[in-house]
Amino acid sequence: MAHQRLRKFNTATVYEGGKIANDMCMVVRAGNIIFLRGQTGFDLDNRFVGRGDAAAQADQAMKNVKVLLEEAGGKLDHICKITTYITDRAYREPRLSLRYRSYRQRSCLARDAGRDRHRGSHPNG
C-alpha cells in the first residue's frame, strides 16, 4: 500500500539553527488510516501561539489536528486514539478542559503522559 505524505517540510527551514536537514511531513495517509505528527502550540505557519498559556497552546494544537485531518480526508469524529504530553502537572486541567470540550460526543481512547518536575515521569500526566 502506498503512503501519501502531506504538508511536507525540511527541518533545516523550520527549526532555529537549521544544522540538520531532514525531509518530514505533518500527515501520512496509508489507505484509510491517517497518522499525524505531534502537534504543539505552533500554528501551521510555524508561529508560536500562547506563550505561557497551556490552554491556548492546546487549543492551537487541536485546531491544527482538525485542519490536518480534513486535508487528509478525515475529520475529528474519526479519531480513535489521542496521546497528550505535558511538562508540568499544573497544565493538566486547562488541557483536559479543552479535550473534553473538543471530544465530548466522540468515542476515542485517550492517554495522558507527562513529566512532573517534582515527581518524575507519571503515566497520568
Phi and psi in radians as a Rosetta constraint file:
Dihedral C 1 N 2 CA 2 C 2 CIRCULARHARMONIC -1.334 0.35
Dihedral N 2 CA 2 C 2 N 3 CIRCULARHARMONIC 2.487 0.35
Dihedral C 2 N 3 CA 3 C 3 CIRCULARHARMONIC -1.693 0.35
Dihedral N 3 CA 3 C 3 N 4 CIRCULARHARMONIC 2.443 0.35
Dihedral C 3 N 4 CA 4 C 4 CIRCULARHARMONIC -1.836 0.35
Dihedral N 4 CA 4 C 4 N 5 CIRCULARHARMONIC 2.165 0.35
Dihedral C 4 N 5 CA 5 C 5 CIRCULARHARMONIC -1.859 0.35
Dihedral N 5 CA 5 C 5 N 6 CIRCULARHARMONIC 2.202 0.35
Dihedral C 5 N 6 CA 6 C 6 CIRCULARHARMONIC -2.063 0.35
Dihedral N 6 CA 6 C 6 N 7 CIRCULARHARMONIC 2.646 0.35
Dihedral C 6 N 7 CA 7 C 7 CIRCULARHARMONIC 0.988 0.35
Dihedral N 7 CA 7 C 7 N 8 CIRCULARHARMONIC 0.974 0.35
Dihedral C 7 N 8 CA 8 C 8 CIRCULARHARMONIC -1.224 0.35
Dihedral N 8 CA 8 C 8 N 9 CIRCULARHARMONIC 2.601 0.35
Dihedral C 8 N 9 CA 9 C 9 CIRCULARHARMONIC -2.735 0.35
Dihedral N 9 CA 9 C 9 N 10 CIRCULARHARMONIC 2.900 0.35
Dihedral C 9 N 10 CA 10 C 10 CIRCULARHARMONIC -2.035 0.35
Dihedral N 10 CA 10 C 10 N 11 CIRCULARHARMONIC 2.322 0.35
Dihedral C 10 N 11 CA 11 C 11 CIRCULARHARMONIC -1.048 0.35
Dihedral N 11 CA 11 C 11 N 12 CIRCULARHARMONIC -0.481 0.35
Dihedral C 11 N 12 CA 12 C 12 CIRCULARHARMONIC -1.114 0.35
Dihedral N 12 CA 12 C 12 N 13 CIRCULARHARMONIC -0.475 0.35
Dihedral C 12 N 13 CA 13 C 13 CIRCULARHARMONIC -1.674 0.35
Dihedral N 13 CA 13 C 13 N 14 CIRCULARHARMONIC -0.137 0.35
Dihedral C 13 N 14 CA 14 C 14 CIRCULARHARMONIC -1.854 0.35
Dihedral N 14 CA 14 C 14 N 15 CIRCULARHARMONIC -0.743 0.35
Dihedral C 14 N 15 CA 15 C 15 CIRCULARHARMONIC -1.698 0.35
Dihedral N 15 CA 15 C 15 N 16 CIRCULARHARMONIC 2.483 0.35
Dihedral C 15 N 16 CA 16 C 16 CIRCULARHARMONIC -0.958 0.35
Dihedral N 16 CA 16 C 16 N 17 CIRCULARHARMONIC 2.457 0.35
Dihedral C 16 N 17 CA 17 C 17 CIRCULARHARMONIC 1.614 0.35
Dihedral N 17 CA 17 C 17 N 18 CIRCULARHARMONIC -0.730 0.35
Dihedral C 17 N 18 CA 18 C 18 CIRCULARHARMONIC 0.889 0.35
Dihedral N 18 CA 18 C 18 N 19 CIRCULARHARMONIC 0.598 0.35
Dihedral C 18 N 19 CA 19 C 19 CIRCULARHARMONIC -1.435 0.35
Dihedral N 19 CA 19 C 19 N 20 CIRCULARHARMONIC -0.375 0.35
Dihedral C 19 N 20 CA 20 C 20 CIRCULARHARMONIC -2.002 0.35
Dihedral N 20 CA 20 C 20 N 21 CIRCULARHARMONIC 2.261 0.35
Dihedral C 20 N 21 CA 21 C 21 CIRCULARHARMONIC -1.987 0.35
Dihedral N 21 CA 21 C 21 N 22 CIRCULARHARMONIC 1.765 0.35
Dihedral C 21 N 22 CA 22 C 22 CIRCULARHARMONIC -2.040 0.35
Dihedral N 22 CA 22 C 22 N 23 CIRCULARHARMONIC 2.336 0.35
Dihedral C 22 N 23 CA 23 C 23 CIRCULARHARMONIC -1.403 0.35
Dihedral N 23 CA 23 C 23 N 24 CIRCULARHARMONIC 2.180 0.35
Dihedral C 23 N 24 CA 24 C 24 CIRCULARHARMONIC -2.360 0.35
Dihedral N 24 CA 24 C 24 N 25 CIRCULARHARMONIC -3.115 0.35
Dihedral C 24 N 25 CA 25 C 25 CIRCULARHARMONIC -2.659 0.35
Dihedral N 25 CA 25 C 25 N 26 CIRCULARHARMONIC 2.811 0.35
Dihedral C 25 N 26 CA 26 C 26 CIRCULARHARMONIC -1.494 0.35
Dihedral N 26 CA 26 C 26 N 27 CIRCULARHARMONIC -0.478 0.35
Dihedral C 26 N 27 CA 27 C 27 CIRCULARHARMONIC -2.435 0.35
Dihedral N 27 CA 27 C 27 N 28 CIRCULARHARMONIC 2.445 0.35
Dihedral C 27 N 28 CA 28 C 28 CIRCULARHARMONIC -2.198 0.35
Dihedral N 28 CA 28 C 28 N 29 CIRCULARHARMONIC 2.245 0.35
Dihedral C 28 N 29 CA 29 C 29 CIRCULARHARMONIC -1.958 0.35
Dihedral N 29 CA 29 C 29 N 30 CIRCULARHARMONIC 2.157 0.35
Dihedral C 29 N 30 CA 30 C 30 CIRCULARHARMONIC -2.114 0.35
Dihedral N 30 CA 30 C 30 N 31 CIRCULARHARMONIC 1.733 0.35
Dihedral C 30 N 31 CA 31 C 31 CIRCULARHARMONIC 1.123 0.35
Dihedral N 31 CA 31 C 31 N 32 CIRCULARHARMONIC -2.117 0.35
Dihedral C 31 N 32 CA 32 C 32 CIRCULARHARMONIC -1.753 0.35
Dihedral N 32 CA 32 C 32 N 33 CIRCULARHARMONIC 0.240 0.35
Dihedral C 32 N 33 CA 33 C 33 CIRCULARHARMONIC -1.894 0.35
Dihedral N 33 CA 33 C 33 N 34 CIRCULARHARMONIC 2.309 0.35
Dihedral C 33 N 34 CA 34 C 34 CIRCULARHARMONIC -2.039 0.35
Dihedral N 34 CA 34 C 34 N 35 CIRCULARHARMONIC 2.259 0.35
Dihedral C 34 N 35 CA 35 C 35 CIRCULARHARMONIC -1.990 0.35
Dihedral N 35 CA 35 C 35 N 36 CIRCULARHARMONIC 2.303 0.35
Dihedral C 35 N 36 CA 36 C 36 CIRCULARHARMONIC -1.910 0.35
Dihedral N 36 CA 36 C 36 N 37 CIRCULARHARMONIC 2.492 0.35
Dihedral C 36 N 37 CA 37 C 37 CIRCULARHARMONIC -1.181 0.35
Dihedral N 37 CA 37 C 37 N 38 CIRCULARHARMONIC 2.613 0.35
Dihedral C 37 N 38 CA 38 C 38 CIRCULARHARMONIC -0.948 0.35
Dihedral N 38 CA 38 C 38 N 39 CIRCULARHARMONIC 2.404 0.35
Dihedral C 38 N 39 CA 39 C 39 CIRCULARHARMONIC -1.901 0.35
Dihedral N 39 CA 39 C 39 N 40 CIRCULARHARMONIC 2.552 0.35
Dihedral C 39 N 40 CA 40 C 40 CIRCULARHARMONIC -2.317 0.35
Dihedral N 40 CA 40 C 40 N 41 CIRCULARHARMONIC -2.710 0.35
Dihedral C 40 N 41 CA 41 C 41 CIRCULARHARMONIC -1.420 0.35
Dihedral N 41 CA 41 C 41 N 42 CIRCULARHARMONIC 0.093 0.35
Dihedral C 41 N 42 CA 42 C 42 CIRCULARHARMONIC -1.496 0.35
Dihedral N 42 CA 42 C 42 N 43 CIRCULARHARMONIC 2.383 0.35
Dihedral C 42 N 43 CA 43 C 43 CIRCULARHARMONIC -1.363 0.35
Dihedral N 43 CA 43 C 43 N 44 CIRCULARHARMONIC -3.141 0.35
Dihedral C 43 N 44 CA 44 C 44 CIRCULARHARMONIC -1.324 0.35
Dihedral N 44 CA 44 C 44 N 45 CIRCULARHARMONIC -0.025 0.35
Dihedral C 44 N 45 CA 45 C 45 CIRCULARHARMONIC -1.878 0.35
Dihedral N 45 CA 45 C 45 N 46 CIRCULARHARMONIC 0.304 0.35
Dihedral C 45 N 46 CA 46 C 46 CIRCULARHARMONIC 1.127 0.35
Dihedral N 46 CA 46 C 46 N 47 CIRCULARHARMONIC 0.527 0.35
Dihedral C 46 N 47 CA 47 C 47 CIRCULARHARMONIC -1.781 0.35
Dihedral N 47 CA 47 C 47 N 48 CIRCULARHARMONIC 2.333 0.35
Dihedral C 47 N 48 CA 48 C 48 CIRCULARHARMONIC -1.385 0.35
Dihedral N 48 CA 48 C 48 N 49 CIRCULARHARMONIC 2.333 0.35
Dihedral C 48 N 49 CA 49 C 49 CIRCULARHARMONIC -2.046 0.35
Dihedral N 49 CA 49 C 49 N 50 CIRCULARHARMONIC 2.354 0.35
Dihedral C 49 N 50 CA 50 C 50 CIRCULARHARMONIC 1.382 0.35
Dihedral N 50 CA 50 C 50 N 51 CIRCULARHARMONIC 0.729 0.35
Dihedral C 50 N 51 CA 51 C 51 CIRCULARHARMONIC -0.969 0.35
Dihedral N 51 CA 51 C 51 N 52 CIRCULARHARMONIC 2.166 0.35
Dihedral C 51 N 52 CA 52 C 52 CIRCULARHARMONIC 1.364 0.35
Dihedral N 52 CA 52 C 52 N 53 CIRCULARHARMONIC 0.094 0.35
Dihedral C 52 N 53 CA 53 C 53 CIRCULARHARMONIC -2.205 0.35
Dihedral N 53 CA 53 C 53 N 54 CIRCULARHARMONIC 1.667 0.35
Dihedral C 53 N 54 CA 54 C 54 CIRCULARHARMONIC -1.034 0.35
Dihedral N 54 CA 54 C 54 N 55 CIRCULARHARMONIC -0.672 0.35
Dihedral C 54 N 55 CA 55 C 55 CIRCULARHARMONIC -1.145 0.35
Dihedral N 55 CA 55 C 55 N 56 CIRCULARHARMONIC -0.725 0.35
Dihedral C 55 N 56 CA 56 C 56 CIRCULARHARMONIC -1.138 0.35
Dihedral N 56 CA 56 C 56 N 57 CIRCULARHARMONIC -0.676 0.35
Dihedral C 56 N 57 CA 57 C 57 CIRCULARHARMONIC -1.157 0.35
Dihedral N 57 CA 57 C 57 N 58 CIRCULARHARMONIC -0.745 0.35
Dihedral C 57 N 58 CA 58 C 58 CIRCULARHARMONIC -1.125 0.35
Dihedral N 58 CA 58 C 58 N 59 CIRCULARHARMONIC -0.686 0.35
Dihedral C 58 N 59 CA 59 C 59 CIRCULARHARMONIC -1.082 0.35
Dihedral N 59 CA 59 C 59 N 60 CIRCULARHARMONIC -0.751 0.35
Dihedral C 59 N 60 CA 60 C 60 CIRCULARHARMONIC -1.109 0.35
Dihedral N 60 CA 60 C 60 N 61 CIRCULARHARMONIC -0.746 0.35
Dihedral C 60 N 61 CA 61 C 61 CIRCULARHARMONIC -1.021 0.35
Dihedral N 61 CA 61 C 61 N 62 CIRCULARHARMONIC -0.750 0.35
Dihedral C 61 N 62 CA 62 C 62 CIRCULARHARMONIC -1.214 0.35
Dihedral N 62 CA 62 C 62 N 63 CIRCULARHARMONIC -0.582 0.35
Dihedral C 62 N 63 CA 63 C 63 CIRCULARHARMONIC -1.089 0.35
Dihedral N 63 CA 63 C 63 N 64 CIRCULARHARMONIC -0.736 0.35
Dihedral C 63 N 64 CA 64 C 64 CIRCULARHARMONIC -1.073 0.35
Dihedral N 64 CA 64 C 64 N 65 CIRCULARHARMONIC -0.792 0.35
Dihedral C 64 N 65 CA 65 C 65 CIRCULARHARMONIC -0.991 0.35
Dihedral N 65 CA 65 C 65 N 66 CIRCULARHARMONIC -0.806 0.35
Dihedral C 65 N 66 CA 66 C 66 CIRCULARHARMONIC -1.045 0.35
Dihedral N 66 CA 66 C 66 N 67 CIRCULARHARMONIC -0.847 0.35
Dihedral C 66 N 67 CA 67 C 67 CIRCULARHARMONIC -1.096 0.35
Dihedral N 67 CA 67 C 67 N 68 CIRCULARHARMONIC -0.821 0.35
Dihedral C 67 N 68 CA 68 C 68 CIRCULARHARMONIC -1.116 0.35
Dihedral N 68 CA 68 C 68 N 69 CIRCULARHARMONIC -0.727 0.35
Dihedral C 68 N 69 CA 69 C 69 CIRCULARHARMONIC -1.073 0.35
Dihedral N 69 CA 69 C 69 N 70 CIRCULARHARMONIC -0.778 0.35
Dihedral C 69 N 70 CA 70 C 70 CIRCULARHARMONIC -1.110 0.35
Dihedral N 70 CA 70 C 70 N 71 CIRCULARHARMONIC -0.685 0.35
Dihedral C 70 N 71 CA 71 C 71 CIRCULARHARMONIC -1.109 0.35
Dihedral N 71 CA 71 C 71 N 72 CIRCULARHARMONIC -0.500 0.35
Dihedral C 71 N 72 CA 72 C 72 CIRCULARHARMONIC -1.611 0.35
Dihedral N 72 CA 72 C 72 N 73 CIRCULARHARMONIC 0.040 0.35
Dihedral C 72 N 73 CA 73 C 73 CIRCULARHARMONIC 1.615 0.35
Dihedral N 73 CA 73 C 73 N 74 CIRCULARHARMONIC 0.242 0.35
Dihedral C 73 N 74 CA 74 C 74 CIRCULARHARMONIC -1.980 0.35
Dihedral N 74 CA 74 C 74 N 75 CIRCULARHARMONIC -3.030 0.35
Dihedral C 74 N 75 CA 75 C 75 CIRCULARHARMONIC -2.655 0.35
Dihedral N 75 CA 75 C 75 N 76 CIRCULARHARMONIC 2.933 0.35
Dihedral C 75 N 76 CA 76 C 76 CIRCULARHARMONIC -0.972 0.35
Dihedral N 76 CA 76 C 76 N 77 CIRCULARHARMONIC -0.595 0.35
Dihedral C 76 N 77 CA 77 C 77 CIRCULARHARMONIC -1.101 0.35
Dihedral N 77 CA 77 C 77 N 78 CIRCULARHARMONIC -0.307 0.35
Dihedral C 77 N 78 CA 78 C 78 CIRCULARHARMONIC -1.515 0.35
Dihedral N 78 CA 78 C 78 N 79 CIRCULARHARMONIC -0.146 0.35
Dihedral C 78 N 79 CA 79 C 79 CIRCULARHARMONIC -1.152 0.35
Dihedral N 79 CA 79 C 79 N 80 CIRCULARHARMONIC 2.315 0.35
Dihedral C 79 N 80 CA 80 C 80 CIRCULARHARMONIC -2.081 0.35
Dihedral N 80 CA 80 C 80 N 81 CIRCULARHARMONIC -0.167 0.35
Dihedral C 80 N 81 CA 81 C 81 CIRCULARHARMONIC -2.691 0.35
Dihedral N 81 CA 81 C 81 N 82 CIRCULARHARMONIC 2.384 0.35
Dihedral C 81 N 82 CA 82 C 82 CIRCULARHARMONIC -2.322 0.35
Dihedral N 82 CA 82 C 82 N 83 CIRCULARHARMONIC 2.356 0.35
Dihedral C 82 N 83 CA 83 C 83 CIRCULARHARMONIC -2.148 0.35
Dihedral N 83 CA 83 C 83 N 84 CIRCULARHARMONIC 2.232 0.35
Dihedral C 83 N 84 CA 84 C 84 CIRCULARHARMONIC -2.030 0.35
Dihedral N 84 CA 84 C 84 N 85 CIRCULARHARMONIC 2.592 0.35
Dihedral C 84 N 85 CA 85 C 85 CIRCULARHARMONIC -2.165 0.35
Dihedral N 85 CA 85 C 85 N 86 CIRCULARHARMONIC 2.374 0.35
Dihedral C 85 N 86 CA 86 C 86 CIRCULARHARMONIC -2.261 0.35
Dihedral N 86 CA 86 C 86 N 87 CIRCULARHARMONIC 2.685 0.35
Dihedral C 86 N 87 CA 87 C 87 CIRCULARHARMONIC -1.681 0.35
Dihedral N 87 CA 87 C 87 N 88 CIRCULARHARMONIC -0.195 0.35
Dihedral C 87 N 88 CA 88 C 88 CIRCULARHARMONIC -2.655 0.35
Dihedral N 88 CA 88 C 88 N 89 CIRCULARHARMONIC 2.385 0.35
Dihedral C 88 N 89 CA 89 C 89 CIRCULARHARMONIC -0.977 0.35
Dihedral N 89 CA 89 C 89 N 90 CIRCULARHARMONIC -0.488 0.35
Dihedral C 89 N 90 CA 90 C 90 CIRCULARHARMONIC -1.087 0.35
Dihedral N 90 CA 90 C 90 N 91 CIRCULARHARMONIC -0.379 0.35
Dihedral C 90 N 91 CA 91 C 91 CIRCULARHARMONIC -1.529 0.35
Dihedral N 91 CA 91 C 91 N 92 CIRCULARHARMONIC -0.056 0.35
Dihedral C 91 N 92 CA 92 C 92 CIRCULARHARMONIC -1.135 0.35
Dihedral N 92 CA 92 C 92 N 93 CIRCULARHARMONIC -0.831 0.35
Dihedral C 92 N 93 CA 93 C 93 CIRCULARHARMONIC -1.085 0.35
Dihedral N 93 CA 93 C 93 N 94 CIRCULARHARMONIC -0.856 0.35
Dihedral C 93 N 94 CA 94 C 94 CIRCULARHARMONIC -1.033 0.35
Dihedral N 94 CA 94 C 94 N 95 CIRCULARHARMONIC -0.666 0.35
Dihedral C 94 N 95 CA 95 C 95 CIRCULARHARMONIC -1.259 0.35
Dihedral N 95 CA 95 C 95 N 96 CIRCULARHARMONIC -0.714 0.35
Dihedral C 95 N 96 CA 96 C 96 CIRCULARHARMONIC -1.108 0.35
Dihedral N 96 CA 96 C 96 N 97 CIRCULARHARMONIC -0.739 0.35
Dihedral C 96 N 97 CA 97 C 97 CIRCULARHARMONIC -1.004 0.35
Dihedral N 97 CA 97 C 97 N 98 CIRCULARHARMONIC -0.743 0.35
Dihedral C 97 N 98 CA 98 C 98 CIRCULARHARMONIC -1.159 0.35
Dihedral N 98 CA 98 C 98 N 99 CIRCULARHARMONIC -0.789 0.35
Dihedral C 98 N 99 CA 99 C 99 CIRCULARHARMONIC -1.075 0.35
Dihedral N 99 CA 99 C 99 N 100 CIRCULARHARMONIC -0.785 0.35
Dihedral C 99 N 100 CA 100 C 100 CIRCULARHARMONIC -1.181 0.35
Dihedral N 100 CA 100 C 100 N 101 CIRCULARHARMONIC -0.557 0.35
Dihedral C 100 N 101 CA 101 C 101 CIRCULARHARMONIC -1.177 0.35
Dihedral N 101 CA 101 C 101 N 102 CIRCULARHARMONIC -0.692 0.35
Dihedral C 101 N 102 CA 102 C 102 CIRCULARHARMONIC -1.299 0.35
Dihedral N 102 CA 102 C 102 N 103 CIRCULARHARMONIC -0.572 0.35
Dihedral C 102 N 103 CA 103 C 103 CIRCULARHARMONIC -2.073 0.35
Dihedral N 103 CA 103 C 103 N 104 CIRCULARHARMONIC 0.301 0.35
Dihedral C 103 N 104 CA 104 C 104 CIRCULARHARMONIC -0.814 0.35
Dihedral N 104 CA 104 C 104 N 105 CIRCULARHARMONIC -0.750 0.35
Dihedral C 104 N 105 CA 105 C 105 CIRCULARHARMONIC -1.848 0.35
Dihedral N 105 CA 105 C 105 N 106 CIRCULARHARMONIC 0.224 0.35
Dihedral C 105 N 106 CA 106 C 106 CIRCULARHARMONIC -1.832 0.35
Dihedral N 106 CA 106 C 106 N 107 CIRCULARHARMONIC 2.640 0.35
Dihedral C 106 N 107 CA 107 C 107 CIRCULARHARMONIC -1.837 0.35
Dihedral N 107 CA 107 C 107 N 108 CIRCULARHARMONIC 1.941 0.35
Dihedral C 107 N 108 CA 108 C 108 CIRCULARHARMONIC -2.648 0.35
Dihedral N 108 CA 108 C 108 N 109 CIRCULARHARMONIC 2.767 0.35
Dihedral C 108 N 109 CA 109 C 109 CIRCULARHARMONIC -1.455 0.35
Dihedral N 109 CA 109 C 109 N 110 CIRCULARHARMONIC 2.446 0.35
Dihedral C 109 N 110 CA 110 C 110 CIRCULARHARMONIC -2.357 0.35
Dihedral N 110 CA 110 C 110 N 111 CIRCULARHARMONIC 2.388 0.35
Dihedral C 110 N 111 CA 111 C 111 CIRCULARHARMONIC -2.312 0.35
Dihedral N 111 CA 111 C 111 N 112 CIRCULARHARMONIC 2.319 0.35
Dihedral C 111 N 112 CA 112 C 112 CIRCULARHARMONIC -1.795 0.35
Dihedral N 112 CA 112 C 112 N 113 CIRCULARHARMONIC 2.402 0.35
Dihedral C 112 N 113 CA 113 C 113 CIRCULARHARMONIC -2.406 0.35
Dihedral N 113 CA 113 C 113 N 114 CIRCULARHARMONIC 2.437 0.35
Dihedral C 113 N 114 CA 114 C 114 CIRCULARHARMONIC -2.782 0.35
Dihedral N 114 CA 114 C 114 N 115 CIRCULARHARMONIC 3.072 0.35
Dihedral C 114 N 115 CA 115 C 115 CIRCULARHARMONIC -2.250 0.35
Dihedral N 115 CA 115 C 115 N 116 CIRCULARHARMONIC 2.024 0.35
Dihedral C 115 N 116 CA 116 C 116 CIRCULARHARMONIC -1.600 0.35
Dihedral N 116 CA 116 C 116 N 117 CIRCULARHARMONIC 2.096 0.35
Dihedral C 116 N 117 CA 117 C 117 CIRCULARHARMONIC -1.072 0.35
Dihedral N 117 CA 117 C 117 N 118 CIRCULARHARMONIC -0.314 0.35
Dihedral C 117 N 118 CA 118 C 118 CIRCULARHARMONIC -1.683 0.35
Dihedral N 118 CA 118 C 118 N 119 CIRCULARHARMONIC -0.398 0.35
Dihedral C 118 N 119 CA 119 C 119 CIRCULARHARMONIC -2.118 0.35
Dihedral N 119 CA 119 C 119 N 120 CIRCULARHARMONIC -0.034 0.35
Dihedral C 119 N 120 CA 120 C 120 CIRCULARHARMONIC 1.462 0.35
Dihedral N 120 CA 120 C 120 N 121 CIRCULARHARMONIC -2.875 0.35
Dihedral C 120 N 121 CA 121 C 121 CIRCULARHARMONIC -1.162 0.35
Dihedral N 121 CA 121 C 121 N 122 CIRCULARHARMONIC 2.486 0.35
Dihedral C 121 N 122 CA 122 C 122 CIRCULARHARMONIC -2.476 0.35
Dihedral N 122 CA 122 C 122 N 123 CIRCULARHARMONIC 2.164 0.35
Dihedral C 122 N 123 CA 123 C 123 CIRCULARHARMONIC -1.147 0.35
Dihedral N 123 CA 123 C 123 N 124 CIRCULARHARMONIC -0.291 0.35
Dihedral C 123 N 124 CA 124 C 124 CIRCULARHARMONIC -1.790 0.35
Dihedral N 124 CA 124 C 124 N 125 CIRCULARHARMONIC 0.238 0.35
